[in-house]
């Protein structure tokens, strides 16, 4: 059964610009929240990525989903400032301080899970629990030099690019969203369908003369993930003590042999207060394409988190 959701747009000033997102209380919008969730989307997606999952979550939960810098309706970083996971973490921290939220659950997908994990390591007192939707990347210690060159060249090109963005019809834009998110060794596995692309479209594009054009920052395509090598990534994960739910989509991005993920899974299992590892048949955006498949595991996990919160409140009385 789907619950009522009424989203309200939220603008948060972070000094250099404004980040935007949306907020709701599931069910009764005037209820006092029983729990607060911050949602972080994946690379080149936006806050709408959780639109189809949130109505399945329990009533009374407050959800704030953010367009990361350079994505969706959020401002682009100024010229000379470049994207990597650390600036994202810093800006999420600025948003949390502006919201005034003391404790919350992270619900994060893909690259958003990288950000949420680093945030949790830096500010463990803020994070009640961590939900990671299809992100178990075992970082390569030795990124090929060609990757560095490509990303630096991309930044230099986009910083000085004067050509206008291409303009597409709605049908062309939807097809590009679908094609750009294909996964698999040969990039031939469909990750999202047209219905899911329609959900993402409003915060991916703007209307111009002749059709639609993208609104994300072009230089956000260079993220310099290689700055966090495998040893550093494992070090970060080893400091995460709160309960963790990791949902692995078997037909998503991370389709390597189980041995590739042993370090990641073992580290989370050994250090987190609780570690639930769920594997589901489905694509990388399984929370968007198959929310009814994901929601039972998320809801069971959240129920236990809320129970623990209530016990802690009672113990302090």
NUDREN-447959 format. One record per residue: residue in three letters; x, y, z of N, C-alpha, C in turn. Coordinates in steps of 0.1 Angstrom, whole numbers, plus 2048, in hexadecimal, padded with zeros to 3 digits. Example, Ala and Ser with C-alpha at 12.3 -4.5 7.8 and 13.67 -1.06 7.14 Angstrom:
2
ALA8847C784E87B7D384E8847DF84ESER8807EA8478897F584788180084F
END
This chain:
317
UNK8087F480080080080080980C800UNK8068167F780D8227F680882D800UNK81183480780D83E81080D84C809UNK80685580F80586380A81286A80BUNK8168718018238788018208867FAUNK82389180282289E7FC82F8A57FDUNK8368A77F28438AC7F28438BC7F3UNK84C8C27FA84E8D07FA85C8D47F7UNK85E8DD7ED86B8E17E98728E87F5UNK87F8E67F68878EC8018948F27FAUNK8978FE7FE8A49047FA8AD906806UNK8B99028058C39038108CF90B80CUNK8D29168128DE91E80F8EA918815UNK8F591680D90191081390D919811UNK90B92681091693080F919933800UNK91E92A7F992292C7EB91792C7E2UNK90B9277E68FF9267DD8F491F7E5UNK8EA91A7DD8DE9147E38DD9067DEUNK8DB8FD7E88D78EF7E58C88ED7E7UNK8C28E57DE8B48E37DE8B08D47E0UNK8A58D27E58A08C57E78918C67EAUNK88C8BB7F087D8BB7F387B8B3800UNK8708B580686E8B081485F8AB815UNK85D8A181D85089D81F84F89582DUNK84389483284088B83D837881838UNK83B87483883286A831825868839UNK81A86883280D86783880887483BUNK80587784880088484D80C88E84CUNK80B8998448158A28438178AB84FUNK80D8AB85880E8B38648128AB870UNK81589E86E81989687A82789987FUNK82A89688B83789889183F88C88CUNK84B88E88585288387F85787988AUNK85686C88685B86188F86A85F88CUNK86E86388087C86087C87E86A870UNK88B86E86E88E87686389986F85AUNK89787184D89F86A8438A5875839UNK8B18748368B787C82C8BB873820UNK8B68768148B886E8098C3875800UNK8CC86D7FB8D78727F28D78697E6UNK8D586F7DA8D48687CE8E28657C8UNK8E285E7BD8EE85A7B68F28647ACUNK8FE8617A690486A79C8FB86D790UNK8FA87A78D8F287F7828E387C784UNK8DE87778F8D08767928CC88279AUNK8C18817A18BC88D7A98B28887B4UNK8AD8917BB8A588E7C78998857C3UNK8948867B788887E7B388B86F7B3UNK89786B7B489B85C7B48938547BEUNK88F85B7C98888547D48798557D3UNK87485C7C986585F7C885D8527C9UNK8618477C385983B7C385B8327CFUNK8668347D686882C7E28628327EFUNK86283F7F085E8467FC84F843800UNK8468427F683883F7FA836831801UNK8408297FF83F81B80584581B814UNK84B82681885182782584682A830UNK84982783C83F82984783B837849UNK82E83884C82884684F83084C85BUNK83085985B836860866845863865UNK84B85E85A85986085885B86D850UNK86487685386788284C87387F843UNK87188283687C88082C88088D826UNK88D88F82589389A81E89C895813UNK8998978078A28927FC8A989E7F5UNK8B689D7F38BE8A87EE8C28A77E0UNK8C28B17D88C98B27CB8D78B67CFUNK8E18AD7CD8EF8B07D08F48BB7C8UNK8FE8C27CC9048CD7C49068C97B5UNK9028D27AC9048CF79E8FA8C6798UNK8F08C17A08E68B879C8D88BE79EUNK8CE8BA7968C08BE7998BF8CD799UNK8B88D27A38B58E17A48C08E87ACUNK8C98E07B18D48E77BA8DE8EE7B1UNK8E48F97B78ED9017B08FA8F97ACUNK9018FD7A290D8F879D9188FE7A5UNK9238F67A892F8FC7AE9349077A5UNK93A9117AC94091C7A494C91879BUNK94F92079295B91D78996791C792UNK97091278F97C90F79797A9067A2UNK96D9037A696A8F97B09668EC7A9UNK96B8E17AE9688D47A79628CA7B0UNK95C8C07AA9558B67B195D8AA7B5UNK95C8A57C19608987C59588957D2UNK95A8897D79518857E295288E7EEUNK95E8947F195F89C7FE9578A97FDUNK9588B17F294F8BD7F29408B97F4UNK93C8AE7EE92E8AA7F092B8A77FFUNK9358A080693389E8149328AB81CUNK93B8B481993B8C182092D8C981EUNK9288C881291C8CF80F9108C8815UNK9108BB8169058B481D9058B882CUNK9118B98319128BD83F90C8CB841UNK90F8D48389098E28398FA8E2838UNK8F58D98308E68D782F8E08D283CUNK8E78C88428E28C284F8E28CD859UNK8EC8D585A8ED8E08648E28EA862UNK8DF8EE8558D48F78528C68F1855UNK8C58E48538B88DE8568B68DD865UNK8C18DC86D8C08DB87B8BD8CD880UNK8BE8C38778BB8B587B8C78B0883UNK8C48AB88F8CE8A68988D2897895UNK8C888F8928CB88188E8C287D883UNK8C687487A8BE87086F8C4863869UNK8BD85D8608C18528588C485684AUNK8D08518458D38548378CD84982FUNK8C684C8248C284381A8C884880DUNK8D18408088DA8447FD8DC83A7F2UNK8DD83F7E68DF8367DA8EC8397D3UNK8F382F7D08FF8307C790983A7CCUNK90C8447C491684E7C99118557D5UNK9048577D78FF85C7E49038547F0UNK9058477EE90983E7F99188417FCUNK9208447F392E8487F592E8547FEUNK92685E7FB92586A803920867811UNK91586081290F85C81F919855828UNK92084C82292A84482A93584D82FUNK93A85682794585F82C93F868837UNK93386D83592C87683F92B86E84CUNK92686284B92485A85793185785FUNK93C85585794985485E94D861865UNK94B86C85F94F87986494687E870UNK93987B86F92F88087992687587DUNK92C86B88492485F888919863892UNK91A86E8999108718A390387689CUNK90487988F8F887E8888EF872882UNK8F686787F8F085D8768EB85187FUNK8DE85087F8D88448868DA83787FUNK8D98388728DB82C86A8DE83085BUNK8E38268548E78298468E181E83DUNK8DA8238338D481B8288DB81D81BUNK8E28138168EA81480A8E380C7FFUNK8DF8137F58D880C7EA8E280A7DEUNK8E67FE7DC8EF7F97D28FC8017D1UNK9038017DC9118077DB91A7FF7E4UNK9227F77DE92C7EF7E593A7EF7DEUNK93C7FB7D79487FC7CE9557F97D5UNK95C7EF7D096A7EC7D69747F57CEUNK9768017D397F80A7CB98C8047C6UNK9908077BA99D8037B59A780C7BBUNK9B28057C09BD80D7C59C58147BAUNK9C680E7AF9CD8147A49C4818798UNK9BF8247999B782978E9C082C782UNK9BD8287769C582B76A9C783A768UNK9D383E7659D684C7639CD853759UNK9C884B74F9C08507459B385674BUNK9AE8507569A285575D9A4863762UNK9B08657689B387276D9B387C762UNK9BA8797579BA88274C9AC886746UNK9A487B74599787E73F98F887748UNK98F88575598788D75E98D89C75FUNK99A89D75F99F8AB75F99C8B2752UNK99D8AB74799A8B173A98B8B5739UNK9838AC73F9748AF73F9728BC747UNK9788BE7529768CA75A97B8D6752UNK9878D674D98C8E17459838E5739UNK97D8DA7339748DD7279678E372CUNK9618DE7369548E373A9558F1741UNK9608F474896290174E96290C744UNK96790973896891372E95F911722UNK95690872394E90471894390F716UNK94291470993891E70692C9196FEUNK92E90D6F99239086F19179056FAUNK90B9086F58FF9056FD8FC8F66FEUNK8F58F37088F28E570A8E88E06FFUNK8E98D36FB8E08CE6F18D28CF6F5UNK8C98D06EC8BA8D16EF8B48C46E9UNK8AB8BE6F18A58B16EE8968B26EFUNK88F8AA6E88818A86EA87F8A06F7UNK87389F6FD871897709875889706UNK8718836FB8738756F78828736F6UNK88A87C6F089887A6EF89F87B6FDUNK89A8847058A088671289E87971BUNK89287471A88F86772189885C71DUNK89A85B7108A285070A8B085270FUNK8B585E70F8C38607148C585D722UNK8BA86072A8BB85C7398BC84D73AUNK8B48467328B48377338C183272EUNK8C68377238D383171D8DF835725UNK8DF84072B8EB8447338EC83D740UNK8E28367448E282E7508E281F74EUNK8E581B7428E780D7408F4808747UNK8F37FC74B8FE7F67539037E974CUNK90C7E27539117D574E91E7D8747UNK9267CD7459337CE73E9337D5731UNK9287D37299277D871C91C7E471CUNK9197E972890F7F47299027F1721UNK8FE7E57228F27E171A8E67DC723UNK8E87DE7308DD7D973A8D57E673EUNK8C87E573B8C07F173E8BE7F274DUNK8C17FE7528C18007618B4807765UNK8AE81075D8A2816760899815753UNK88C81675588281674A87D824748UNK87482573E86F83273B867839747UNK86083074E85883675A86183C764UNK86D83576687683A77087D84776BUNK88084775E88785275887D85F759UNK87085C75886786775986786D767UNK86A86577186B86A77F877873781UNK88286F77B88E87777C88E884773UNK88788476888788E75E88589C763UNK87B89F76C8788AD7708848B4777UNK88D8AD77D8988B37848A58B177DUNK8A48AB7718B08A97688B08B475CUNK8A58BA75A8A48C274E89C8CF751UNK89D8D97478958E57478908E7739UNK8858EE73887F8F172C8868FD725UNK88A8FC719890907711889907704UNK88C9116FC8879126EE88A9056E6UNK8808FE6E28838F26DA8838E56E1UNK8828E56EF8828D96F68888D9704UNK88F8CF7088958CE7158A48CE714UNK8AA8D371F8B98D27208BD8CE72EUNK8C88C87308CC8C373D8D08CF746UNK8CE8CD7538D18D875D8DC8D4766UNK8E18C87668EC8C576F8F98CC76AUNK9028CE77390F8D47709178CA767UNK91C8CE75C9238C57539308BF75AUNK9368C87629438C37689418B9774UNK9348B77779318AD78293489F77DUNK93789D77093A89076B94888B76FUNK95089577495E89277995D892788UNK95E88678F95C88579D9688817A5UNK97387D79D9808797A397E86F7AFUNK9768647AC97485A7B69818537BAUNK98B8547B199784D7B499F8537C0UNK99A85F7C49A18657D099E85C7DCUNK9948547DC99184B7E799583D7E3UNK9A18397E59A582B7E29A08217EBUNK9A28147E899C8097EF99F80A7FEUNK9AC80D8019B080D80F9A9818817UNK9A78238109A082F81799182B819UNK98B82580F97D82280F97A81881AUNK98380E81B98180482698380A833UNK98C81483498E81B841982823845UNK97B82983B96F83083E964827843UNK96281C83C95881283F95A80C84DUNK96680B85196980585E96580D86AUNK96381A86795F823872950825874UNK94881F86B93A81F86B934815875UNK92E81A88092981288B91A81088BUNK9138198859058198858FF80E87DUNK8F280A87F8EC8008768ED803867UNK8F07F985F8F17FB8518E97F1849UNK8E17F68408DA7ED8368E07EF828UNK8E57E58228EA7E58158E27DC80CUNK8DC7E38028D47DB7F88DC7DB7EBUNK8E07CF7E68E87CD7DA8DF7C87CFUNK8DE7D07C48D77CC7B98E07C37AFUNK8DC7B77AD8E47AD7A78E67B0798UNK8DD7B87928DF7BC7848E27CB783UNK8E97D078D8EC7DE78D8FB7E1788UNK9017EA78F90F7EE78B9197E4791UNK9177DF79C9207D77A391D7C87A1UNK9227C379691F7B579292B7AC791UNK9367B17989427A979894079C7A1UNK94A7947A294A7887AA94978C7B9UNK9447837C19427867D094F78A7D6UNK95A7857D19677877D796B7967D7UNK96579D7CD9697AC7CB9637B47D7UNK9597AF7DE9527B67E89557B17F6UNK95E7A77F79607A18049657AC80FUNK96E7B480B9747BE8149697C8819UNK9617CD80F9567D681394C7D081CUNK9477C481893D7BD8209427B982EUNK94E7B482E9547B083A9567BB844UNK95B7C783F95D7D28479507D884DUNK9467D98459397DD84A9337D3855UNK9347C785292F7BC85B9367BC868UNK9437BF86894C7BE87494A7CA87DUNK9467D68779477E287F9397E9881UNK9307E78789227ED87A91B7E6886UNK9137EE88D90B7E88989027DD893UNK8FD7DF8868F57D58808F87D7871UNK8F97CB86A8FB7CC85B8F27C3854UNK8E87C884D8DF7C08458E37C1836UNK8E67B68308EB7B68228E07AE81AUNK8DA7B58118CF7AF8098D27AF7FBUNK8D17A47F48D37A47E58C67A27DFUNK8C37AA7D58B77A97CD8B97A97BEUNK8B17A17B78B27A17A98AC7AE7A4UNK8B47B679C8AF7C37978BA7CC793UNK8B77D778D8C17E17888C77EA793UNK8D07F278F8D77FB7988CD80579FUNK8C380A7988B981279D8AD80A7A2UNK8AF7FF7A88A47F77AC89A7FD7B6UNK89F8077BD89680F7C688C8177BEUNK89081B7B28878237AA87F81B7A0UNK88481079B87D8087918747FD798UNK8797F87A48717EE7AB8707F17BAUNK86A7FC7BE86A8017CC8637F77D5UNK8597EF7D08527E67D885B7DA7DCUNK8657D77D486F7CD7D78787D17E2UNK87C7DE7E28867E37EC87F7E67F9UNK8737EC7F986D7F280586C7E9811UNK8687DC80F8677D381B8747D3823UNK87F7D281D88C7D182488F7DF82BUNK88C7EA82488E7F78298857F9835UNK8797F583486F7F883F8727EF84BUNK8767E384987A7DB8548867E085CUNK88F7E585489B7EB85A8987F8861UNK88F80185B88B80D86288380A86EUNK87B80086E8737FD87A87C7FA886UNK8877F28848907EF88E8987FC893UNK89B8048898A281188D899819896UNK88C81B89288382389A88081D8A8UNK88080F8A887F8098B588B80C8BEUNK89780B8B98A380F8C08A281D8C5UNK89E8268BD89D8348C08938368CCUNK88882F8CB87E8308D688382B8E3UNK88B8208E289081A8EF89A8248F5UNK8A282A8EC8AC8348F28A58408F8UNK89A8448F389284F8F988D84B906UNK88783F90788183A91488C83891EUNK89883491A8A38319248A883E92AUNK8A68499238AB8569278A185D930UNK89485893188A85F93988C85C948
END
